Amino acid sequence: MASDGAPAEAGGAGGAATPAERLLSAAPGRVVEVWTDGGCSPNPGPGGWAAILVYGTHHKELSGAEPHSTNNRMELTAAIAALEALKRPCRVVLHTDSEYLRNGITRWIKDWVRKGWRTAARQPVANQELWQRLLAAAEPHEIDWRWVRGHAGDPMNERVDRLAAAARESLSAGAGRRAGRR
């Protein structure tokens, strides 16, 4: 076990786990703080997403972009990428400025599943494949989904917003789709 309590796994130089590997294999009972953001400009249009994972002193940033998306799809993608990056079950505090994401996963999804992925108006749930992927990614973890007001001075929310915007802007620079810049 590493000095910070995170399990040490093989990898990195000399067989010792790198800080990023320790972050992504956080021990149960330890908390991984996550900030996510996503957006398009215009909406729909080119989109970017980003996530920041913090475990003790370890810090990891993920980002990506899609040429044709929506704000909601990018918000979901950011949360999925963050949770899929975790290598073992752990406690997570996930901060998002998306009420769609937070309400969807904490309030609406149970009814959607019970109704065969239909809304209260009996319409198909938008972004069903992403919601299903998010459910699968969230299943092994204990997650506290926290809403944070966007552009209100939270330093980590502002940072993840800049990362998502940079990923989106990379599309116009000819970088194409980028999945999981690390």
Stockholm file with secondary structure:
# STOCKHOLM 1.0

chainA/1-182         MASDGAPAEAGGAGGAATPAERLLSAAPGRVVEVWTDGGCSPNPGPGGWAAILVYGTHHKELSGAEPHSTNNRMELTAAIAALEALKRPCRVVLHTDSEYLRNGITRWIKDWVRKGWRTAARQPVANQELWQRLLAAAEPHEIDWRWVRGHAGDPMNERVDRLAAAARESLSAGAGRRAGRR
#=GR chainA/1-182 SS CCTTSCCCCSCSGGGCCCHHHHHHTCCTTSEEEEEEEEEESSSSEEEEEEEEEEETTEEEEEEEEEEEECHHHHHHHHHHHHHHHCCSCCEEEEEESCHHHHHIIIIIHHHHHHTTSBCTTSCBCTTHHHHHHHHHHHTTSEEEEEECCTTSSCHHHHHHHHHHHHHHHHHHTTCCCEEEEC
#=GC SS_cons         CCTTSCCCCSCSGGGCCCHHHHHHTCCTTSEEEEEEEEEESSSSEEEEEEEEEEETTEEEEEEEEEEEECHHHHHHHHHHHHHHHCCSCCEEEEEESCHHHHHIIIIIHHHHHHTTSBCTTSCBCTTHHHHHHHHHHHTTSEEEEEECCTTSSCHHHHHHHHHHHHHHHHHHTTCCCEEEEC
//
